[in-house]
Amino acid sequence: MTVRHRFPRDVHDGAPARAALLGLVVRLGAALRRRGQAARALTLALSFAGGPTWEKTRRLAEPSAHEDDLRLLTYQLMDAAGLQRGRLTALALRGEDLVDAQLVAEQLSLDAARQVRLAAESAAVRIRARFGPGVIGPAATYRPAS
């Protein structure tokens, strides 16, 4: 399952790229949950001005469709790209090695901050389902990208 974002013009700054990544994470997470699936790995593909591309895949610690898990790994992938002066034209995020979400064991967590983020994600999903996707944007449950 793949979600894509094409920039209207080349992007040099990291903030618009991180914002676009966050939007991709939210879209991918929603699509996975809608289909009742969880990803075991993520692939991030970057397209640059002039045609070169960069692609990297990493596995999640455990299969997930939670935006929090997807976001952390996606940002790690973006950091691994080591962008300095690249002019990005497009991003693609692909969930790979999909499994049935019903078969994924849910671990108990002692991380209170994670539990709060998961509760916020659940509330945002219900609000978007009731009032439409534009009511709560992707960054509503996260602090601003730096």
Contacts in CASP RR format, 6 or more apart in sequence:
PFRMAT RR
TARGET T0000
AUTHOR 0000-0000-0000
METHOD contacts of the structure
MODEL  1
MTVRHRFPRDVHDGAPARAALLGLVVRLGAALRRRGQAARALTLALSFAG
GPTWEKTRRLAEPSAHEDDLRLLTYQLMDAAGLQRGRLTALALRGEDLVD
AQLVAEQLSLDAARQVRLAAESAAVRIRARFGPGVIGPAATYRPAS
1 28 0 8 1.000
1 31 0 8 1.000
1 32 0 8 1.000
1 35 0 8 1.000
1 37 0 8 1.000
1 39 0 8 1.000
1 94 0 8 1.000
1 95 0 8 1.000
1 98 0 8 1.000
2 92 0 8 1.000
2 93 0 8 1.000
2 94 0 8 1.000
2 95 0 8 1.000
3 24 0 8 1.000
3 27 0 8 1.000
3 28 0 8 1.000
3 31 0 8 1.000
3 92 0 8 1.000
3 93 0 8 1.000
3 94 0 8 1.000
4 24 0 8 1.000
4 90 0 8 1.000
4 91 0 8 1.000
4 92 0 8 1.000
4 93 0 8 1.000
5 20 0 8 1.000
5 23 0 8 1.000
5 24 0 8 1.000
5 90 0 8 1.000
5 91 0 8 1.000
5 92 0 8 1.000
6 89 0 8 1.000
6 90 0 8 1.000
7 16 0 8 1.000
7 20 0 8 1.000
7 88 0 8 1.000
7 89 0 8 1.000
7 90 0 8 1.000
10 49 0 8 1.000
10 87 0 8 1.000
10 88 0 8 1.000
10 89 0 8 1.000
11 17 0 8 1.000
11 20 0 8 1.000
11 87 0 8 1.000
11 88 0 8 1.000
11 89 0 8 1.000
12 85 0 8 1.000
12 86 0 8 1.000
12 87 0 8 1.000
14 83 0 8 1.000
14 145 0 8 1.000
15 145 0 8 1.000
15 146 0 8 1.000
17 78 0 8 1.000
17 83 0 8 1.000
17 88 0 8 1.000
17 91 0 8 1.000
18 75 0 8 1.000
18 78 0 8 1.000
18 145 0 8 1.000
18 146 0 8 1.000
19 138 0 8 1.000
19 139 0 8 1.000
19 145 0 8 1.000
20 91 0 8 1.000
21 74 0 8 1.000
21 75 0 8 1.000
21 78 0 8 1.000
21 91 0 8 1.000
21 93 0 8 1.000
21 145 0 8 1.000
22 71 0 8 1.000
22 138 0 8 1.000
22 139 0 8 1.000
22 142 0 8 1.000
22 145 0 8 1.000
23 138 0 8 1.000
24 74 0 8 1.000
24 91 0 8 1.000
24 92 0 8 1.000
24 93 0 8 1.000
25 67 0 8 1.000
25 70 0 8 1.000
25 71 0 8 1.000
25 74 0 8 1.000
25 93 0 8 1.000
25 138 0 8 1.000
26 67 0 8 1.000
26 137 0 8 1.000
26 138 0 8 1.000
28 39 0 8 1.000
28 70 0 8 1.000
28 93 0 8 1.000
28 95 0 8 1.000
29 65 0 8 1.000
29 66 0 8 1.000
29 67 0 8 1.000
29 70 0 8 1.000
30 125 0 8 1.000
30 128 0 8 1.000
32 38 0 8 1.000
32 39 0 8 1.000
32 65 0 8 1.000
32 95 0 8 1.000
32 98 0 8 1.000
32 101 0 8 1.000
33 65 0 8 1.000
33 101 0 8 1.000
33 125 0 8 1.000
36 65 0 8 1.000
36 100 0 8 1.000
36 101 0 8 1.000
36 102 0 8 1.000
37 65 0 8 1.000
37 98 0 8 1.000
37 99 0 8 1.000
37 100 0 8 1.000
37 101 0 8 1.000
38 63 0 8 1.000
38 64 0 8 1.000
38 65 0 8 1.000
38 98 0 8 1.000
38 99 0 8 1.000
38 100 0 8 1.000
38 101 0 8 1.000
38 104 0 8 1.000
39 60 0 8 1.000
39 63 0 8 1.000
39 64 0 8 1.000
39 65 0 8 1.000
39 70 0 8 1.000
39 95 0 8 1.000
39 96 0 8 1.000
39 97 0 8 1.000
39 98 0 8 1.000
40 59 0 8 1.000
40 60 0 8 1.000
40 63 0 8 1.000
40 96 0 8 1.000
40 97 0 8 1.000
40 98 0 8 1.000
40 99 0 8 1.000
41 57 0 8 1.000
41 58 0 8 1.000
41 59 0 8 1.000
41 60 0 8 1.000
41 95 0 8 1.000
41 96 0 8 1.000
41 97 0 8 1.000
42 57 0 8 1.000
42 58 0 8 1.000
42 60 0 8 1.000
42 70 0 8 1.000
42 73 0 8 1.000
42 74 0 8 1.000
42 77 0 8 1.000
42 93 0 8 1.000
42 94 0 8 1.000
42 95 0 8 1.000
42 96 0 8 1.000
43 55 0 8 1.000
43 56 0 8 1.000
43 57 0 8 1.000
43 92 0 8 1.000
43 93 0 8 1.000
43 94 0 8 1.000
43 95 0 8 1.000
43 96 0 8 1.000
44 55 0 8 1.000
44 56 0 8 1.000
44 74 0 8 1.000
44 77 0 8 1.000
44 78 0 8 1.000
44 81 0 8 1.000
44 91 0 8 1.000
44 92 0 8 1.000
44 93 0 8 1.000
44 94 0 8 1.000
45 53 0 8 1.000
45 54 0 8 1.000
45 55 0 8 1.000
45 91 0 8 1.000
45 92 0 8 1.000
45 93 0 8 1.000
45 94 0 8 1.000
46 53 0 8 1.000
46 54 0 8 1.000
46 55 0 8 1.000
46 81 0 8 1.000
46 83 0 8 1.000
46 88 0 8 1.000
46 90 0 8 1.000
46 91 0 8 1.000
47 53 0 8 1.000
47 88 0 8 1.000
47 89 0 8 1.000
47 90 0 8 1.000
47 91 0 8 1.000
47 92 0 8 1.000
48 54 0 8 1.000
48 86 0 8 1.000
48 87 0 8 1.000
48 88 0 8 1.000
48 89 0 8 1.000
49 86 0 8 1.000
49 87 0 8 1.000
49 88 0 8 1.000
49 89 0 8 1.000
51 89 0 8 1.000
54 81 0 8 1.000
56 77 0 8 1.000
56 80 0 8 1.000
56 81 0 8 1.000
57 96 0 8 1.000
58 73 0 8 1.000
58 76 0 8 1.000
58 77 0 8 1.000
58 80 0 8 1.000
59 97 0 8 1.000
60 69 0 8 1.000
60 70 0 8 1.000
60 73 0 8 1.000
61 69 0 8 1.000
62 104 0 8 1.000
62 105 0 8 1.000
62 107 0 8 1.000
63 97 0 8 1.000
63 99 0 8 1.000
63 101 0 8 1.000
63 104 0 8 1.000
64 70 0 8 1.000
64 104 0 8 1.000
65 101 0 8 1.000
66 118 0 8 1.000
66 121 0 8 1.000
67 121 0 8 1.000
67 141 0 8 1.000
68 114 0 8 1.000
68 117 0 8 1.000
68 118 0 8 1.000
68 121 0 8 1.000
71 142 0 8 1.000
74 93 0 8 1.000
109 115 0 8 1.000
117 141 0 8 1.000
120 141 0 8 1.000
121 141 0 8 1.000
124 136 0 8 1.000
124 140 0 8 1.000
124 141 0 8 1.000
127 135 0 8 1.000
127 136 0 8 1.000
128 134 0 8 1.000
128 135 0 8 1.000
128 136 0 8 1.000
139 145 0 8 1.000
END
